[in-house]
Amino acid sequence: MGVVRVRGWGLPSGEPLDLYADGGRWTTDPVRNAELVGEGWLLPGLVDAHTHPGAVKAGDPLDHEVLREDLRAHVAAGVTLVRAPGLAGEPPEWFGRDDDLPRAVHAGPWIAQHGQFFDGWGRRAELVDLPGTAAAQAESSGWAKIVIDWWPGDPIVPVDVLREAVAQVHAAGGRLAVHSTHTAGCLVAVEAGVDSLEHGMGLDPELLHRMAAQGTALTPTLSLINAGVARLKDGPPDEKRQWYLTSGEVHGALTAAAVEAGVTVLAGTDSRPHGRISDEVRAMVAAGVSPHEALGAASWTARDYLGLGGLVDGAPADAVVFKDDPRKHLGKPEAVIMRGKLIGGPA
């Protein structure tokens, strides 16, 4: 196949578009003999901004064939870019570069304190070594990820240590994501000025305007947390269950409030099976986020945050074509275009 062409109503503006993938980038200049491969509603390629492909269960080593299978599932759902804030090992060279699999940014293995996080996954570091460990990872891959809190009662990374980690990561030219699911940990993350707060359960809504002002994004992984709430709701009472339900039951309202406050909110699934980014979009809408903003969290907003453009001249030629307006009905894609090539459509 030569140059591919798509046309229809382009989001986020909804204006008519006629695009050609010339040299892997979009152009509105007509290209002779281009093949029309999709017509309808055009969406910049979908993004799953919090996914951990490549391992079937927590603690498993990175499996390259599982990694490929997981990424194929993302593509089938229209995902053309993934962000992996934590992997079960250093990824192979083809990760993010294979023409048939999504573009990718990643933070390498998770970084956590001793005695925390899943056994077998990630690196453990003393507090004094956390900033340097994160900076070395960010220099290598562009991102680092620190697990700053874990179970109730576990020590939280102190704000001065995390602030130094932010400084060193930024000096290395990278960005820092942190896992936090406790009110105190979320406060530390915001005060330290991290680039991305993952989950954010228990986040004080009073901090949302500060996050918006300083550019700290929130990836709420709402569909995952909703599933956890449903699973634990009728379980036996204990400290962990109460902690999860207290924050989890209001996490949807927090997500909607974050969007309203102007925080950059990113859609991420953080669960298996892969290829379910539509579940996260629907969870956000059910929580009160407008369909337009929820879809943007999984498309143009996330792409802009991660340094890729949308459906404009010169941007990477990624798009998903839908028959109907995906803000009204987010169904299966009619066509997926990635790196200027037609990758697939519905089975």
Legacy VTK file of the C-alpha trace (Angstrom):
# vtk DataFile Version 3.0
C-alpha trace
ASCII
DATASET POLYDATA
POINTS 347 float
0.000 0.000 0.000
1.233 3.484 -0.851
0.178 6.750 0.785
-2.942 6.381 2.928
-5.702 8.949 3.155
-8.462 9.525 5.724
-11.281 12.008 5.689
-14.232 12.979 7.826
-14.848 14.994 10.979
-11.672 15.447 12.976
-11.560 15.675 16.736
-11.230 17.592 18.952
-12.621 20.384 16.734
-15.208 18.333 14.847
-14.326 20.191 11.642
-14.083 18.399 8.266
-10.611 17.022 7.533
-8.918 15.380 4.567
-5.485 14.030 5.554
-2.683 12.222 3.760
0.068 10.241 5.511
3.138 11.396 3.617
6.419 10.071 5.021
4.743 8.993 8.244
3.368 12.463 8.977
0.060 14.095 8.222
-0.360 16.631 5.470
-3.450 18.345 4.100
-1.731 18.715 0.719
-3.247 16.126 -1.638
-0.917 13.281 -2.572
-1.414 11.727 -5.978
-2.751 8.140 -5.997
-3.269 8.066 -2.226
-5.620 5.289 -1.060
-8.661 6.257 1.005
-8.576 3.776 3.924
-10.982 5.396 6.359
-13.902 7.765 6.332
-16.064 8.909 9.231
-15.059 10.363 12.600
-11.307 10.859 12.871
-9.593 10.688 16.238
-5.888 11.168 16.955
-4.520 7.731 17.857
-5.727 6.550 21.267
-3.352 6.491 24.252
-3.220 4.210 27.281
-1.144 6.338 29.650
-0.838 3.762 32.421
-0.294 0.197 31.304
2.185 -2.513 32.283
2.353 -4.967 29.382
4.563 -8.021 29.277
3.802 -9.965 32.471
0.754 -12.094 33.221
0.766 -11.596 36.993
2.506 -9.445 39.571
6.083 -10.555 40.136
6.469 -12.385 36.823
9.531 -11.505 34.733
9.085 -9.591 31.492
8.071 -12.043 28.754
8.676 -10.727 25.234
5.932 -12.821 23.626
3.425 -11.743 26.270
4.575 -8.184 25.648
3.782 -8.527 21.939
0.387 -10.075 22.658
-0.511 -7.303 25.088
0.520 -4.619 22.615
-1.480 -6.260 19.810
-4.537 -6.065 22.052
-3.912 -2.342 22.495
-3.700 -1.817 18.726
-6.962 -3.703 18.150
-8.618 -1.172 20.464
-7.166 1.771 18.520
-4.305 2.499 20.928
-1.305 3.788 18.957
0.725 5.036 21.948
1.281 3.534 25.378
3.020 4.910 28.424
4.356 2.221 30.738
5.153 3.811 34.118
6.859 0.666 35.297
7.775 -2.586 33.548
8.696 -6.060 34.764
12.163 -5.591 33.249
14.063 -3.467 30.783
12.171 -3.734 27.486
13.620 -5.085 24.228
14.883 -2.666 21.585
11.796 -3.164 19.437
9.463 -1.880 22.185
7.830 1.247 20.796
9.597 0.871 17.448
7.902 -2.107 15.805
5.790 -0.825 12.878
2.835 -3.030 13.828
2.826 -2.185 17.538
2.131 1.055 19.416
4.642 3.799 19.971
5.776 3.659 23.583
7.329 5.677 26.359
8.349 3.948 29.560
9.961 4.358 32.965
11.841 1.068 33.066
11.360 -1.049 36.212
9.542 0.541 39.146
11.637 2.071 41.937
10.447 1.412 45.498
11.559 1.406 49.103
12.707 -1.834 50.716
9.828 -3.949 51.956
7.278 -2.348 49.643
5.714 -3.149 46.267
5.360 -6.568 44.591
8.073 -9.145 45.196
10.059 -9.779 42.044
9.202 -6.464 40.400
11.225 -3.289 40.297
14.311 -1.982 42.051
14.616 -1.284 45.785
16.646 1.672 47.005
17.521 3.378 50.252
16.010 6.839 50.592
19.393 8.476 50.067
19.766 6.631 46.749
16.268 7.212 45.362
16.996 10.503 43.538
20.084 9.176 41.783
18.394 5.905 40.839
15.447 7.778 39.355
17.700 10.196 37.480
19.716 7.358 35.933
16.522 5.683 34.722
15.109 8.923 33.332
18.347 9.649 31.500
18.042 6.217 29.885
14.347 6.124 29.001
12.925 9.621 29.508
10.760 8.690 32.497
11.249 7.239 35.982
8.592 5.908 38.356
8.822 5.846 42.151
6.353 3.998 44.378
6.198 6.515 47.225
3.653 4.691 49.408
2.168 1.206 49.627
-0.002 -0.356 52.348
-1.529 1.608 55.246
1.139 2.245 57.844
4.076 1.834 55.472
6.611 4.692 55.407
6.056 7.348 52.759
8.977 8.827 50.839
9.720 12.170 52.554
9.024 15.329 50.604
12.653 16.499 50.664
13.811 13.208 49.127
11.115 13.314 46.466
11.822 16.969 45.717
15.473 16.084 45.151
14.397 13.215 42.891
12.324 15.637 40.808
15.272 18.010 40.546
17.712 15.297 39.480
15.281 13.723 36.998
14.597 17.098 35.420
18.327 17.852 35.282
18.717 14.574 33.364
16.109 15.770 30.864
13.397 13.378 32.071
10.067 13.316 33.863
9.021 11.668 37.103
5.834 9.712 37.767
4.900 8.485 41.234
2.511 5.882 42.555
0.446 7.124 45.482
-2.789 5.826 46.972
-2.767 7.644 50.334
-3.693 11.197 51.257
-0.294 11.889 52.845
1.569 10.451 49.856
-0.449 12.518 47.392
0.370 15.640 49.395
4.085 14.803 49.232
3.836 14.240 45.468
2.160 17.587 44.848
4.483 19.492 47.171
7.518 17.931 45.451
6.197 18.953 42.019
6.194 15.545 40.327
5.238 15.401 36.674
2.579 12.730 36.982
0.599 11.370 39.921
-0.569 7.814 39.272
-3.855 6.691 40.874
-4.095 9.562 43.366
-6.525 7.784 45.706
-7.083 9.939 48.747
-5.868 13.100 47.013
-7.157 16.196 48.805
-9.320 18.109 46.265
-7.890 21.334 47.701
-4.634 20.448 45.907
-6.154 20.274 42.427
-5.670 23.937 41.534
-2.029 23.712 42.623
-1.573 20.652 40.422
-3.071 22.486 37.473
-0.862 25.526 38.042
2.391 23.561 38.311
1.585 21.048 35.562
1.273 17.874 37.643
-0.889 15.447 35.671
-3.251 12.898 37.227
-3.753 9.389 35.871
-6.660 8.156 38.018
-6.920 4.567 36.652
-10.583 4.929 37.564
-11.948 1.761 35.979
-9.403 -0.317 37.919
-10.231 1.376 41.218
-13.971 1.046 40.577
-13.452 -2.685 40.058
-11.539 -2.862 43.336
-14.353 -1.101 45.174
-16.926 -3.510 43.745
-14.794 -6.499 44.727
-14.189 -5.329 48.304
-17.547 -3.788 49.090
-19.032 -6.895 50.640
-15.774 -8.308 51.992
-14.831 -8.813 55.639
-13.972 -5.601 57.487
-10.293 -4.841 58.019
-7.928 -1.876 57.843
-6.915 -2.361 54.204
-10.501 -2.755 53.023
-11.620 0.368 54.871
-8.685 2.376 53.509
-9.479 1.324 49.938
-13.216 1.927 50.157
-12.881 5.299 51.880
-10.840 6.718 49.007
-12.039 4.482 46.186
-15.722 5.290 46.542
-15.087 9.012 45.949
-12.390 8.555 43.295
-14.800 9.201 40.443
-15.894 12.508 41.940
-12.220 13.407 42.439
-11.483 12.633 38.790
-14.317 14.866 37.603
-13.188 17.631 39.953
-9.640 17.383 38.598
-10.854 17.910 35.052
-12.993 20.843 36.203
-9.968 22.389 37.972
-7.884 22.268 34.795
-5.588 19.393 35.796
-4.212 17.390 32.873
-6.043 14.099 33.370
-4.757 11.064 31.479
-6.611 7.830 30.763
-4.855 4.652 31.878
-6.090 1.137 32.527
-3.397 -0.521 34.727
-4.953 -3.951 34.376
-5.316 -7.082 32.316
-6.591 -7.925 29.792
-5.054 -5.157 27.734
-6.897 -3.179 25.069
-9.649 -1.818 27.322
-9.001 1.915 27.132
-12.677 2.409 26.259
-13.545 1.129 29.760
-11.534 3.964 31.288
-13.215 6.558 29.075
-16.654 5.218 30.014
-15.746 5.204 33.719
-14.777 8.862 33.513
-18.041 9.751 31.772
-20.039 7.841 34.374
-18.203 9.840 37.070
-19.304 13.148 35.561
-16.491 13.992 33.135
-17.873 15.258 29.827
-17.576 12.748 26.954
-15.377 15.241 25.083
-12.916 15.637 27.964
-12.931 11.919 28.758
-12.120 11.010 25.172
-9.421 13.681 25.100
-7.798 12.072 28.153
-7.335 8.974 25.988
-6.376 10.834 22.818
-5.445 14.432 22.037
-4.819 15.576 25.625
-2.576 12.587 26.349
-0.771 12.894 23.012
-0.016 16.559 23.644
1.224 15.772 27.156
3.514 13.041 25.826
4.877 15.202 23.014
2.916 13.999 19.983
0.519 16.089 17.938
-2.975 15.373 16.753
-4.577 15.570 13.338
-2.555 18.504 12.047
0.041 19.083 9.366
3.407 17.655 10.353
2.159 15.537 13.265
2.881 11.786 13.391
0.353 10.008 11.189
-1.653 8.128 13.828
-5.438 8.043 13.704
-8.447 5.952 14.590
-11.514 6.091 12.362
-15.000 5.490 13.770
-18.297 5.206 11.948
-20.118 7.233 14.602
-19.064 10.107 16.837
-16.961 8.328 19.513
-18.055 10.883 22.100
-21.552 9.432 21.778
-20.627 5.822 21.162
-17.069 4.562 21.591
-17.278 1.325 19.628
-14.790 -0.715 17.631
-12.624 1.282 15.224
-13.331 1.130 11.511
-9.626 1.619 10.823
-6.398 2.149 12.764
-3.578 4.106 11.128
-0.199 4.095 12.837
3.055 5.605 11.552
1.241 6.364 8.304
0.207 2.762 7.675
-3.134 1.000 7.856
-2.750 -1.447 10.750
-6.217 -2.823 11.111
-9.920 -2.466 11.664
-12.727 -4.555 13.100
-12.451 -8.333 12.956
LINES 1 348
347 0 1 2 3 4 5 6 7 8 9 10 11 12 13 14 15 16 17 18 19 20 21 22 23 24 25 26 27 28 29 30 31 32 33 34 35 36 37 38 39 40 41 42 43 44 45 46 47 48 49 50 51 52 53 54 55 56 57 58 59 60 61 62 63 64 65 66 67 68 69 70 71 72 73 74 75 76 77 78 79 80 81 82 83 84 85 86 87 88 89 90 91 92 93 94 95 96 97 98 99 100 101 102 103 104 105 106 107 108 109 110 111 112 113 114 115 116 117 118 119 120 121 122 123 124 125 126 127 128 129 130 131 132 133 134 135 136 137 138 139 140 141 142 143 144 145 146 147 148 149 150 151 152 153 154 155 156 157 158 159 160 161 162 163 164 165 166 167 168 169 170 171 172 173 174 175 176 177 178 179 180 181 182 183 184 185 186 187 188 189 190 191 192 193 194 195 196 197 198 199 200 201 202 203 204 205 206 207 208 209 210 211 212 213 214 215 216 217 218 219 220 221 222 223 224 225 226 227 228 229 230 231 232 233 234 235 236 237 238 239 240 241 242 243 244 245 246 247 248 249 250 251 252 253 254 255 256 257 258 259 260 261 262 263 264 265 266 267 268 269 270 271 272 273 274 275 276 277 278 279 280 281 282 283 284 285 286 287 288 289 290 291 292 293 294 295 296 297 298 299 300 301 302 303 304 305 306 307 308 309 310 311 312 313 314 315 316 317 318 319 320 321 322 323 324 325 326 327 328 329 330 331 332 333 334 335 336 337 338 339 340 341 342 343 344 345 346
